[in-house]
Amino acid sequence: MIADMPRLGSDLPLFARDTELATLRDALDAAKQGRPATVLVSGDAGVGKTRLLHEFNDNAGDGVLTVTGHCLDTADSALPYLPFAEIVGALAREHPDLATAHPGLRPLLPGHPGTAEGDLGRLGLFEAFHAALADLAADCTVVITLEDLHWADRSSRDLLAFLTSRLTGQRLLILGSYRADAVHRGHPLRPLLAELVRLPAVQRLQIDPFDAQHAADFVRELNTGLDDVSVAKIAAASEGNAFLAEELASAETHTVTFELAEVLLSRLERLPDAARGVVRLASVLGRRFTYRRLNAAAWSMLDETGLRHERELDEALRAAISHGIIVQKSPDTYAFRHALLGEAVYSDLLPGERIRYHQKIAESLAGDNGKGAEAELAHHAYESGDLRCALAASVRAAEEAVELAAPAEALLHLERALALFERVPAAQRPEGVSELRLTLRAAANAEASGEIKRAQSYSAAAVRLADASGDPILGASTRRKYAKHLLTIEGDEAEAQRVAWEAWELVKDEPPRAVKAWAQAVVARTCWANRKHQDASTWAARAIATADTVIESGEPDERGGARAAKADAILTESMAAFRFGGLSVERTIARSAEALDLVRGLTWHEVELRAHFNQGLVLVEHARVPEALEHFDRGMERARRTGDKWSTWGLEIAVRQVICNYMLGRWDEVDANGEMASSVLPGVVLTRLAAAVLLVDVARGRFETADRRLDYLADRWQIDGQVLALSSLCGAELDRWRGRPADAVRRVERATEWMSRMRGYYLAGVSVCAAGIGAAADLARERRQDGDAAGAKDAVAAGERLVERARFFLEHGQPLSGTLGPEGRAWVAQLDAEESRLYGDGDPALWRAAADAFDYRRALAADAGEDAPKTDPVPKLSEQERLDLALADPLAAGVLAMVEGDRDAAPALDWAEPYRQAYARWRLAEALLAAPGADARVQAAEALFAAKRTAIELGAEPLLKEVCALAERARLDAAMPTSSPLTPRELSVLRLVARGLTNRQIGAQLFISEKTVSVHLSRAMAKLEVAGRAAAVNAAHLRGYLAETG
């Protein structure tokens, strides 16, 4: 009798999925060789995604560690990191020392008291998970599977994006499945998928339904007792869906067209009454549930389930398992065989039944302190109509989410609490919880989630609630926070000042106290943001006076706030004085240090970070970039320690770090930031960082990556004028490197038209105009070569219009220090030189001036009244290079030898912008080669040597290609330095590997972490297309990359 029963698909060998299985095995083989990957498996519900992944994992083979995490449809209970917590729990059972080695994982362990507060904890948790996988992958290949990503919570999606963006050589394979039919246009998974599939290590695997023949064969395997006509009809009705075919074959029906829910519920009707009750209860718990949770809920519903003894629950579960409805996932965990089954059972419940089930489950959750219990309680209490319990549980669930560094989930709970607040009588609300407090917390978590507009909305709501309370102190305090949020988005400065002024009006008649000093300090800051610098200075002085009074004679609990207000006002006042020449760079930095001393030991991290930012900013203004970077680095380190890395000032520091490293040619450091510029970051953070790292993406020739970033930024530049300036500059340079000068000109024309309405970014428009003028010159040359005189004339006219616009920006722009700094003057020099190309080959004198201008030591010496240092743009040639030049061009070699006789050492690149200098030298060589005379040719060779060597050191592939092409046309290519695809840091690491040093020893010598050494090695091996340290050294040696340059 049993032999005649229809079989479940899970009892059969994997059917008709050889191609898909081979794709996964290929990905695994690549991962075993150190080429990690992520495979996103998609298909309709019931098509066989889970069956395929189980088959693959079960047969992964020796030396492969497989672990699976499941995303669940938890409705609005928002359990953060759910699938990763399951994975960490499984790994911890197999590797008990894992959490000890990586304490950042502890918040994910069941029953562990660890927290991951703020962005520091969030990124610390991410780094810990990544490091733990890397450690495991050092001993074996690791496969982690994430099922049902369409139900993933925001934090889990972010962690997946983080891991995928850091696949750089680990023996790691990430598999993720999702329902293609569930990911509609507005689904939160959709933008993440769009971001992930663009990464080179990510591939998609679509699971299609069976074709007609395979569907029929599958039905025959499921039920050997069906005749051919029934097989054909069932196969046709299933439309190739494996799960539906199973259900139809099990029902042995082919004469009636069943709705899917009816087919699924027909299996339920075969169960005993007690088992049906247990299955219905389980459907309310969700697709996956623990025995403990089911048991607690079942015994609170004796009248519904009919159970009299615990063993009857076991028998009911056994019956559900034997009928293919429930499957056991672990000793304590069960799940519906397919999500569609659970959904069908839940949908079949009557409204009254649902309410009772939810109510009893909520009662069983009371007193449960496990992770996620409060979120579950909030959901079940809400669905059962117990709004009092739902409100209290939502508040506690938000607190738990904050502890887990999951601000998006915390925001969901707070929003539900706010929706419930007015529906719960005042006497039944949790003690100490007010609508204003919930609203302020919602604003803070919205900001932490990158939802700046929502943060502004909640801050505005907090102001209204404070006003309704009639408390002017609360009104002023909430307005200070609202003004801060308004200053985050470009274009809201005037509104921020209005709000700040309202705060002042509320407390202006108050005696000296912290809130009054803060109101004055915020008015000062908003005046500065609105370019009312004299007013900013005046209000800052008033805030300092008020704060001093409070500090000297105020209440003890007021002094901390007053010290912070004074520090903030000092920062505004010192910047205003610097702007008008009243303070030197050193004095401005000293005043910022005073502000730091005032808040040291307090919790006003925003003020601390602003002080570090100001110190770096004034140094950048005077082109003291290495010193500025030291201050930005200190600020970022402090931001990491306090958990404020992605706060307003933490973000400002992060962006400046990227730009300074780019200017100094420290591009590997910029690339590290680029790895973070993925969807793991809050929206505003991602936008600002993506714009900054574009500089190196374009300069290193990563055009596809640059395209993705530009697409992302296309409708987001309104966030910040700096985003518009950087994306326009980089976009124009990208168009030029691709040989599309007309596109570059149009891009710059559109961007600078917008920038002409943004007075605060006039000076940034100069560099954008310079790129556009260069593109117009490129276009004019093309047209002349094509014999298109009219087209050339139009191109020149477009360039001249951009010149005029740049002169307008220079005339009306307001430098931070009141006068144009060295960097600004260097861009003006490049602009002049690019203009000279509009009418011919360019002026060598202007290009030489541009190259000199980007060596800031000259400007710094001039500003200090000292003699300009002697610099030479050409590093000293090696003997081989000297010989090559002599063979290729004896005259140039002879003159160069005389030049070398009395020149100084190569310039210190820390005081120059090497990339901009190299670009100027390329153009200088181009202009010189068009000029007559042997001397011009020697100078061109000199400039080309310098440009090419810098391009090689930086990994600036597009510039290197153009320099080599020019050298070849001039027949100087034989004497040029050898190109290498490896960065200077990768070469340094390989040279030390060749000496037999370990990663730890290499890290100690190069002052980088052992993990960073591993990353550089992985990248070098990928570029050299080899696997293993020894093979990388051998390949680099054979290609001549490891030879030391003289």
ROSE-75538 format. One record per residue (C-alpha): x, y, z; residue in one letter. Coordinates in steps of 0.2 Angstrom, whole numbers, padded with zeros to 4 digits, always signed. Each point is the difference from the previous one (the first is absolute). Example, Ala and Ser with C-alpha at 12.3 -4.5 7.8 and 13.67 -1.06 7.14 Angstrom:
2
+0062-0022+0039A+0006+0017-0003S
This chain:
1046
+0000+0000+0000M+0014+0012+0005I+0009-0004-0016A-0015+0006-0010D+0000+0017+0008M+0005+0015-0011P+0018+0005+0004R+0006+0018+0005L+0012+0009-0011G+0012+0000+0014S+0001-0019+0000D+0006+0000-0018L+0017+0004-0007P+0002+0018-0006L-0010+0000-0016F+0005+0009-0016A+0011+0013+0008R+0017-0006-0006D+0004+0016-0009T-0004+0011+0016E+0010-0012+0011L+0015+0001-0011A-0001+0019+0001T+0001-0001+0019L+0014-0013-0001R+0010+0011-0011D-0002+0014+0012A+0006-0011+0014L+0015-0006-0010D+0005+0018-0003A-0003+0004+0019A+0012-0015+0004K+0013+0009-0010Q-0002+0017+0009G-0012+0008-0012R-0015+0003+0011P-0017+0003-0007A-0018+0003+0004T-0014-0009-0010V-0017+0007+0001L-0013-0014-0003V-0017+0006-0006S-0016-0007-0006G-0019-0001+0004D-0007-0007+0016A+0001-0019-0001G+0011-0001-0015V+0014-0010+0010G+0013+0013+0007K+0001-0007+0017T+0001-0018-0007R+0014+0005-0011L+0010+0008+0014L-0003-0014+0012H+0007-0013-0013E+0015+0011-0004F+0004+0003+0019N-0003-0018+0004D+0013-0006-0013N+0013+0014+0001A+0013-0012+0005G+0014-0002+0012D+0009+0016+0005G-0015+0011-0002V-0010+0008+0014L-0018+0003-0004T-0012+0010+0012V-0017+0007-0004T-0010+0015+0007G-0018+0002-0004H-0010+0017-0002C-0017-0001+0006L-0016+0009-0003D-0002+0008+0017T-0013+0013-0006A+0004+0016+0009D+0010-0008+0014S+0016+0005-0008A+0013-0012+0008L+0017+0007-0005P+0014-0011-0007Y-0011-0016+0002L+0008-0011-0014P+0018+0005+0006F-0005-0003+0018A-0004-0018-0005E+0016-0002-0009I+0010+0007+0014V-0009-0012+0012G+0004-0015-0011A+0018+0005-0002L+0002+0003+0018A-0006-0017+0004R+0013-0007-0012E+0014+0012+0005H-0002+0005+0018P+0015+0012+0000D-0007+0010-0015L-0009+0013+0011A+0015+0002+0012T+0011+0003-0015A-0013+0012-0008H-0009+0008+0015P-0010+0012-0012G-0010-0016-0004L-0007-0001+0017R-0016+0010-0003P-0006-0013-0012L+0002-0015+0012L-0016-0006+0008P-0001+0006+0018G+0015+0010-0001H+0000+0017+0009P+0012+0009-0012G-0006+0015-0009T+0005+0009-0016A-0005+0018+0003E+0002+0013-0014G+0009+0000-0016D+0016-0005+0009L-0009-0016+0006G-0009-0003-0016R+0016+0001-0011L+0010-0009+0014G-0013-0015-0001L+0002+0000-0019F+0019+0000+0001E-0001-0014+0013A-0011-0011-0011F+0011+0003-0015H+0016-0003+0010A-0008-0016+0007A-0004-0007-0017L+0018+0005-0006A+0007-0010+0014D-0011-0015-0003L+0004+0001-0019A+0019-0001+0004A-0003-0018+0005D-0014-0005-0012C-0012+0006-0013T-0015+0008+0008V-0017+0001-0008V-0014+0010+0008I-0017-0001-0006T-0014+0013+0003L-0017-0006-0004E-0015+0011-0004D+0009+0017-0002L-0017+0008-0005H-0004-0001+0019W+0017+0006+0005A+0000+0015+0013D+0009+0016-0004R+0015-0004+0011S+0002-0017-0008S+0000+0008-0017R+0013+0012+0005D+0011-0014+0007L-0002-0010-0016L+0006+0016-0010A+0015+0002+0011F+0006-0018-0002L-0003+0000-0018T+0010+0016-0003S+0014-0008+0009R+0003-0016-0009L+0019+0002-0004T+0008-0017+0001G-0008-0010+0014Q-0006-0018-0004R-0018+0005+0003L-0016-0002-0010L-0016+0009+0005I-0016-0007-0007L-0016+0010+0002G-0018-0005-0006S-0015+0011-0003Y-0017-0001-0008R+0001+0009-0017A-0019+0002+0000D+0000+0009+0017A+0013+0013-0004V-0011+0013-0007H+0005+0018-0005R-0001+0007+0017G+0007-0015+0009H+0014+0005+0012P+0011-0014-0007L-0001+0006-0018R+0013+0015+0002P+0012-0012+0009L-0001-0013-0014L+0003+0014-0013A+0016+0005+0010E+0006-0018+0003L-0001-0006-0018V+0012+0013-0006R+0014-0006+0011L+0012-0012-0010P-0001-0014+0014A-0019-0001-0001V-0010-0010-0012Q-0019-0004-0002R-0007-0018-0002L-0018+0000-0006Q-0010-0016+0004I-0013-0002-0014D-0015-0012+0001P+0002-0017-0008F-0004-0001-0018D-0015-0011-0006A+0010-0016-0001Q+0009+0002+0016H-0016+0005+0009A-0008-0016-0006A+0015-0011+0005D+0000+0008+0017F-0019-0004+0003V+0003-0018-0005R+0015-0001+0013E-0012+0007+0013L-0014-0011-0003N+0003-0016-0010T-0018-0005+0001G-0007+0014-0011L-0004-0004-0018D+0007+0010-0015D-0015+0011-0002V+0000+0005+0019S+0019+0003-0001V-0002+0012-0015A-0014+0010+0008K+0009+0001+0017I+0016+0006-0009A-0010+0013-0010A-0009+0006+0015A+0016+0002+0010S+0008+0011-0013E+0017-0008+0004G-0001+0005+0018N+0008-0014+0010A-0010+0003+0016F-0017+0002-0008L+0004-0016-0010A+0003-0009+0017E-0016+0006+0007E-0010-0004-0015L+0008-0018-0002A-0003-0002+0019S-0019+0004-0002A-0001-0011-0015E-0011+0011-0009T+0000+0005-0018H-0018+0003-0004T-0003+0016+0010V+0011+0016-0001T+0004+0004+0018F+0005+0017+0007E+0017-0002+0008L-0007+0003+0017A-0012-0013-0002E+0013-0012-0005V+0011+0004+0014L-0014-0001+0013L-0006-0017-0006S+0016-0007+0008R-0005+0008+0017L-0017-0009-0001E+0008-0017+0002R+0007+0004+0017L-0008-0005+0016P-0009+0014+0009D+0014+0004+0013A+0013+0000-0013A-0010+0013-0011R-0002+0011+0015G+0019+0000+0003V+0003+0004-0018V-0012+0014+0000R+0009+0007+0016L+0017-0003-0009A-0006+0011-0015S-0002+0015+0012V+0017-0003+0007L+0008+0002-0017G+0008-0012-0013R+0014-0005+0013R-0003-0002+0018F+0008-0008+0015T-0008-0015+0010Y+0001+0011+0016R-0010+0014-0008R-0013-0012-0007L-0001-0010+0016N-0003+0016+0011A-0013+0006-0012A-0009-0017-0002A-0002-0002+0019W-0008+0017+0001S-0013-0006-0013M-0006-0017+0007L-0018+0004-0006D+0006+0003-0017E+0013-0014-0003T-0008-0014+0010G+0016-0005+0007L+0001-0008+0017R+0018-0006+0002H+0017+0006-0007E+0002-0016-0009R-0016+0004-0010E+0009+0016-0007L+0014-0011-0005D-0012-0012-0009E-0009+0015-0008A+0017+0006-0007L+0005-0018-0006R-0017-0001-0009A+0003+0017-0009A+0018-0005-0004I-0006-0017-0007S-0013+0009-0011H+0013+0012-0007G-0006+0016+0008I+0014+0003+0013I+0018-0005-0001V+0013+0000+0014Q+0014+0012-0002K+0010-0003+0016S-0003-0009+0016P-0010+0015+0006D-0006+0008-0016T-0014-0004-0012Y-0006+0008-0016A-0014-0002-0013F+0006-0010-0014R-0003+0015-0011H-0004+0018+0004A-0016-0002-0011L-0007-0013+0011L+0002+0011+0016G-0008+0015-0010E-0014-0011-0006A-0004-0006+0018V+0001+0017+0008Y-0011+0008-0014S-0013-0014+0003D-0002+0005+0019L-0016+0010+0004L+0003+0017+0007P-0006-0005+0017G+0012-0015+0000E+0015+0011-0005R-0003+0012+0014I-0001-0014+0013R+0015-0008-0007Y+0010+0016+0001H-0006+0004+0017Q+0005-0017+0007K+0017+0001-0008I+0002+0018+0007A-0004-0007+0018E+0013-0014-0003S+0013+0013-0004L-0003+0010+0016A+0016+0000+0011G+0011-0007-0015D+0016+0009+0001N+0008-0008-0016G+0006+0010-0014K-0014+0005-0012G-0014-0005+0013A-0005+0018+0002E-0002+0002-0019A-0010-0016-0001E-0011+0006+0015L-0003+0017-0008A-0006-0008-0016H-0012-0013+0008H-0007+0012+0013A-0004+0012-0014Y-0008-0013-0011E-0010-0006+0015S-0006+0018+0004G+0009+0002+0016D+0007+0017-0004L+0006+0003+0018R+0012-0015-0001C+0004+0004-0018A+0006+0018+0005L+0011-0006+0014A+0007-0014-0010A+0004+0012-0015S+0009+0012+0012V+0011-0015+0007R+0002-0007-0017A+0007+0017-0006A+0012+0000+0014E+0006-0018-0004E+0003+0005-0018A+0010+0015+0005V+0011-0011+0010E+0002-0011-0015L+0005+0015-0011A-0015-0002-0011A-0007+0018-0001P-0011-0004-0015A-0009-0014+0011E-0001+0011+0015A-0008+0014-0011L-0014-0013-0005L-0004-0004+0018H+0000+0018+0005L-0011+0005-0014E-0012-0014+0005R+0001+0007+0018A-0004+0017-0006L-0015-0006-0010A-0007-0009+0016L+0004+0014+0012F-0016+0009-0002E-0010-0016+0000R+0006-0005+0017V-0008+0009+0015P+0013+0010+0009A-0002-0010+0016A+0005-0016-0010Q+0015+0007-0008R+0018-0006+0005P+0007+0011+0014E+0012+0013-0006G-0005-0001-0018V-0007+0016-0008S-0004+0003-0018E+0013+0013+0000L+0014-0012+0006R-0006-0013-0013L+0001+0013-0014T+0017+0006+0005L+0006-0018+0000R-0008-0003-0017A+0009+0016-0007A+0017-0007+0007A-0002-0017-0008N-0006+0007-0016A+0016+0010-0001E+0010-0015+0004A-0009-0010-0013S+0004+0013-0013G-0018+0006-0001E+0004+0018+0001I-0017+0006-0006K-0009-0011+0012R+0012+0007+0014A-0005+0017-0005Q-0019-0004+0001S+0002-0008+0017Y+0010+0015+0006S-0013+0011-0006A-0014-0010+0009A+0010+0001+0016A+0000+0019-0001V-0019-0001-0002R-0001-0011+0015L+0011+0010+0010A-0010+0016-0004D-0016-0009+0005A+0008-0003+0017S+0002+0018+0003G+0018-0002+0006D+0011+0013-0008P+0016-0010+0005I-0006-0016-0009L-0005+0011-0015G+0017+0007-0001A+0009-0016+0002S-0010-0009-0013T+0003+0014-0012R+0018-0001+0002R-0001-0018-0005K-0011+0004-0015Y+0011+0014-0006A+0015-0013+0001K-0010-0012-0011H-0005+0014-0012L+0019+0005-0003L+0003-0018-0005T-0008+0003-0017I+0005+0012-0013E-0013+0014-0003G-0007+0000+0018D+0011+0013+0008E-0012+0014+0000A-0013-0011+0008E+0013-0006+0013A+0003+0019+0004Q-0018+0003+0002R-0002-0014+0012V+0016+0004+0010A-0007+0018+0002W-0016-0007+0007E+0010-0010+0013A+0009+0016+0005W-0017+0010+0001E-0006-0013+0012L+0014+0001+0013V+0007+0018-0003K-0008+0006+0016D+0006-0015+0010E+0014+0002+0012P+0017-0007-0005P-0001-0019-0003R+0006-0013-0012A-0015+0000-0011V+0002+0019-0003K+0018-0002-0004A-0004-0013-0012W-0014+0010-0008A+0013+0014-0003Q+0013-0013-0007A-0013-0007-0012V-0005+0017-0006V+0019+0003-0003A+0002-0016-0010R-0015+0003-0011T+0006+0018-0003C+0017-0008-0006W-0010-0013-0011A-0009+0015-0008N+0017+0009-0003R-0004+0014+0012K+0017-0001+0008H+0000+0016+0010Q-0017-0005+0008D+0007-0017+0003A+0015+0007+0010S-0012+0012+0010T-0011-0014+0005W+0014-0012+0004A+0007+0013+0012A-0016+0002+0009R-0001-0019+0002A+0017-0001+0007I-0004+0014+0013A-0016-0009+0005T+0009-0016+0002A+0013+0007+0010D-0012+0007+0013T-0008-0017+0001V+0016-0009+0002I+0006+0012+0014E-0016+0001+0010S-0013-0011-0007G-0008-0016+0006E+0012-0016-0001P-0012-0009-0012D+0001+0015-0012E+0018+0002-0001R+0003-0014-0012G-0012+0006-0013G+0007+0018+0002A+0018-0006-0003R-0006-0009-0016A-0010+0016-0006A+0016+0010+0003K+0011-0012-0009A-0013+0000-0015D+0000+0019+0000A+0019+0001+0001I+0001-0011-0016L-0012+0012-0009T+0009+0016+0006E+0017-0006-0005S-0005-0005-0017M-0008+0017-0003A+0016+0008+0006A+0010-0011-0011F-0012+0005-0015R+0004+0019+0003F+0019-0002+0003G-0002+0003+0019G+0008-0017+0004L+0015-0009-0007S-0001-0019-0004V+0010-0004+0016E-0011+0011+0011R-0016-0007-0008T+0006-0018+0004I+0004+0005+0017A-0018+0007+0003R-0007-0016-0006S+0012-0009+0012A-0008+0011+0014E-0017-0006-0005A+0006-0018+0000L+0006+0003+0018D-0017+0006+0006L-0010-0015-0006V+0014-0013+0005R-0008-0013+0011G-0018+0005-0004L-0012-0008-0013T-0001+0014-0012W+0008-0009-0014H-0007+0011-0013E+0010+0014+0006V+0016-0010+0001E-0001-0006-0018L-0004+0018-0006R+0016+0006+0008A+0010-0014-0008H-0008+0005-0017F+0003+0018+0002N+0019-0003+0004Q+0002-0010-0016G-0010+0012-0011L+0010+0015+0004V+0016-0010-0004L-0007-0006-0017V-0004+0018-0004E+0018+0004+0001H+0005-0016-0009A+0008-0008+0015R-0009-0016-0005V+0011-0013+0010P-0003+0010+0016E-0018+0002-0003A-0001-0019-0003L+0007-0003+0017E-0014+0010+0008H-0013-0009-0011F+0007-0017+0005D-0001+0005+0019R-0018+0006-0002G-0005-0016-0009M+0009-0011+0013E-0010+0010+0013R-0016-0003-0010A+0003-0019+0000R+0002+0000+0018R-0015+0010+0004T-0011-0009-0013G-0003+0016-0010D+0009-0005-0016K-0015+0004-0011W-0006+0015+0010S+0000+0017-0009T+0018+0005+0005W+0006-0018-0001G-0006+0000-0018L+0008+0016-0004E+0017-0006+0007I-0002-0017-0010A-0002+0010-0016V+0014+0011+0003R+0011-0015+0004Q-0004-0007-0017V+0004+0016-0009I+0016+0003+0009C+0006-0017-0003N-0004+0002-0018Y+0009+0017-0001M+0016-0008+0008L-0001-0015-0012G-0004-0012+0014R-0013-0009-0010W+0001-0017+0008D-0008+0009+0016E-0013+0007-0011V-0004-0017-0007D-0003-0006+0017A-0013+0013+0002N-0007-0005-0017G-0004-0017+0007E-0011+0008+0013M-0009+0011-0013A-0013-0014-0002S-0018-0002+0005S+0006-0005+0017V+0001+0019+0004L-0014+0012+0004P-0007+0009-0015G+0008+0017+0003V+0017-0008+0005V+0000-0011-0015L-0003+0015-0012T+0013+0011+0008R+0013-0014+0000L-0004-0006-0017A+0003+0017-0007A+0017+0001+0008A+0006-0017-0005V-0004+0003-0018L+0016+0010-0001L+0010-0015+0001V-0012-0012-0009D+0002+0011-0016V+0018+0004+0002A+0004-0019+0002R-0011-0004-0015G-0014-0010+0009R-0012+0007-0012F-0014-0013+0003E+0001+0004+0019T+0000+0019-0004A-0016-0003-0011D-0009-0008+0015R+0004+0014+0012R-0004+0013-0013L-0017-0009-0003D-0003+0000+0019Y+0004+0018+0002L-0010+0006-0016A-0015+0005+0010D+0008+0002+0017R+0012+0015-0003W-0013+0012+0009Q+0006-0007+0016I+0016+0010+0000D+0009+0012-0012G+0016-0009+0003Q-0009-0016-0008V-0004+0010-0015L+0017+0007-0002A+0009-0017+0002L-0012-0010-0010S+0001+0013-0014S+0019+0001+0000L+0002-0019+0000C-0014-0002-0013G+0009+0012-0012A+0017-0008+0003E-0008-0017-0003L-0008+0006-0016D+0017+0007-0006R+0009-0016+0004W-0012-0009-0011R+0002+0011-0014G-0017+0009+0002R+0004+0018+0001P-0017+0006-0006A-0008-0009+0015D+0012+0007+0012A-0004+0018-0006V-0018-0003+0001R+0002-0007+0018R+0010+0015+0006V-0012+0013-0008E-0014-0008+0009R+0009-0002+0017A+0007+0018+0000T-0017+0007-0005E-0006-0007+0017W+0015+0005+0009M-0002+0018-0005S-0015+0000+0011R+0010-0008+0015M+0011+0014+0006R+0008-0010+0013G+0008-0011-0014Y+0006+0013-0012Y+0018-0004+0003L-0003-0019-0002A-0008+0005-0017G+0018+0005-0006V+0007-0017-0001S-0016-0006-0009V+0001+0013-0012C+0019-0004-0003A-0005-0018-0004A-0014+0007-0012G+0012+0012-0009I+0013-0015-0002G-0014-0010-0008A-0005+0014-0011A+0018+0001-0006A+0000-0019-0003D-0016+0002-0010L+0007+0015-0010A+0016-0010-0005R-0011-0015-0006E-0011+0012-0011R+0016+0008-0007R+0007-0017-0004Q-0016-0005-0008D+0000+0016-0011G-0016+0006+0009D+0004+0019+0002A-0017+0004+0006A+0000-0013+0013G+0017+0005+0006A-0006+0018+0002K-0016-0006+0010D+0012-0010+0011A+0011+0015+0003V-0015+0011+0004A-0006-0013+0013A+0017+0001+0008G+0000+0019+0000E-0017+0000+0009R+0007-0012+0013L+0015+0012+0002V-0012+0014+0003E-0010-0010+0013R+0016-0005+0009A+0006+0019+0001R-0018+0004+0007F+0003-0014+0013F+0017+0007+0005L-0006+0018+0001E-0015-0004+0011H+0006-0015+0010G+0004+0002+0018Q+0016-0010+0006P-0001-0007+0017L+0016+0011+0005S-0006+0015-0010G+0013-0002-0013T+0002-0014-0013L+0011-0014+0007G+0014-0010-0009P-0012-0013-0006E-0011+0013-0008G+0014+0009-0008R+0006-0017-0007A-0017-0003-0008W+0000+0017-0007V+0017-0004-0008A-0007-0016-0008Q-0015+0010-0006L+0011+0013-0009D+0010-0015-0008A-0015-0009-0005E-0007+0016-0008E+0016+0001-0010S-0004-0016-0008R-0016+0006-0007L+0010+0009-0014Y+0014-0012-0004G+0012-0012+0009D+0001+0010+0016G+0012+0011+0008D+0015-0009+0008P+0003+0015+0012A-0018-0002+0007L+0001-0018+0002W+0017+0001+0008R-0008+0013+0012A-0014-0012+0004A+0012-0015+0004A+0009+0012+0011D-0016+0006+0008A-0005-0017+0006F+0017-0001+0010D-0007+0009+0015Y+0017+0003+0008R+0003+0015-0012R-0017+0008+0006A+0004-0004+0018L+0017+0008-0001A-0007+0015-0009A-0013+0002+0013D+0013-0001+0014A+0011+0013-0009G+0014-0013-0003E+0009-0005-0016D-0008-0013-0010A+0008-0017+0002P+0009-0007-0015K-0010-0015-0008T+0002-0010-0015D-0015-0010-0008P+0011-0015-0005V+0005-0014+0012P+0018-0005-0003K+0002-0013-0014L+0006-0018+0003S+0015-0005-0010E-0011-0011-0011Q-0011+0014-0004E+0014+0012-0004R+0007-0013-0012L-0017-0003-0008D-0002+0019-0002L+0017+0001-0008A-0004-0013-0013L-0017+0007-0004A+0005+0019-0001D+0019+0004+0003P-0003+0019-0001L-0014-0001+0014A+0011-0011+0010A+0015+0012-0001G-0010+0015+0005V-0009-0009+0014L+0017-0006+0007A+0006+0019+0001M-0017+0004+0009V+0003-0014+0012E+0017+0006+0005G-0006+0013+0013D-0018-0004+0004R-0007-0003+0017D-0008-0016+0006A-0018-0005-0006A-0013+0011+0008P-0009-0006+0016A-0017-0005-0007L-0008+0003+0017D+0000+0018-0005W-0006-0002-0017A-0015-0006-0010E+0009-0013-0010P-0014-0005-0011Y-0005+0018-0005R+0019+0003-0003Q+0002-0015-0011A-0015+0005-0010Y+0007+0017-0003A+0017-0007-0005R-0008-0011-0013W-0008+0015-0007R+0016+0010+0001L+0009-0014-0009A-0014+0001-0013E+0002+0018-0003A+0019-0001+0000L+0000-0014-0013L-0010+0012-0011A+0014+0013+0002A+0015+0001-0011P+0018-0003+0006G+0010-0014+0009A-0001+0009+0017D-0019-0002-0001A+0001-0018-0003R+0012-0003+0015V-0012+0009+0011Q-0014-0010-0007A+0009-0016+0004A+0003+0006+0017E-0018+0004+0003A-0006-0017-0007L+0012-0009+0011F-0007+0008+0016A-0018-0002-0006A+0002-0018-0004K+0009-0005+0016R-0013+0009+0010T-0014-0008-0009A+0008-0017+0003I+0002+0003+0018E-0018+0006+0002L-0007-0014-0011G-0008+0014-0011A-0004-0011-0015E-0009+0013-0011P+0014+0013+0002L+0013-0013-0002L-0008-0006-0016K+0000+0018-0007E+0018+0003+0005V+0006-0016-0008C-0009+0004-0016A+0008+0017-0001L+0017-0007+0004A-0002-0013-0014E-0005+0013-0012R+0015+0010+0004A+0011-0015+0000R+0005+0002+0018L-0009-0016+0005D+0015-0011+0001A+0007+0010+0014A-0015+0001+0011M-0001-0008+0017P-0008-0018+0000T-0019+0000+0004S-0007-0011+0014S-0018-0004+0004P+0004-0001+0018L-0001+0014+0012T+0015+0006+0010P-0007-0008+0016R-0003-0016-0009E+0018+0000-0007L+0007+0004+0017S-0009-0015+0007V+0005-0012-0014L+0019+0005+0003R-0001-0004+0018L-0009-0017-0004V+0015-0003-0012A+0011+0002+0015R-0009-0013+0010G-0010+0011+0012L-0016-0005+0007T-0016+0011-0001N+0003+0005+0018R+0018+0005-0003Q-0005+0009-0016I-0014+0010+0010G+0013+0005+0013A+0012+0006-0013Q-0013+0010-0010L-0010+0006+0015F-0016-0009-0006I-0011-0013+0008S+0003-0019-0004E-0017+0000-0008K+0004+0015-0011T+0016-0010-0006V-0012-0014-0005S-0011+0011-0010V+0015+0007-0010H+0006-0017-0003L-0017-0006-0006S-0002+0015-0012R+0018-0003-0007A-0004-0018-0003M-0016+0005-0009A+0009+0012-0011K+0014-0012-0004L-0013-0014-0003E+0008-0012+0012V-0004-0010+0016A+0012+0001+0014G+0014+0011+0007R+0014-0009-0008A-0008+0000-0017A-0004+0019+0002A+0019+0004+0004V+0006-0011-0015N-0012+0008-0012A+0004+0018+0006A+0019-0004-0001H-0002-0007-0018L-0009+0015-0006R+0013+0012+0008G-0012+0008+0012Y+0011-0004+0015L+0015+0010-0006A+0004+0014+0012E+0000+0017-0009T+0015+0011+0002G
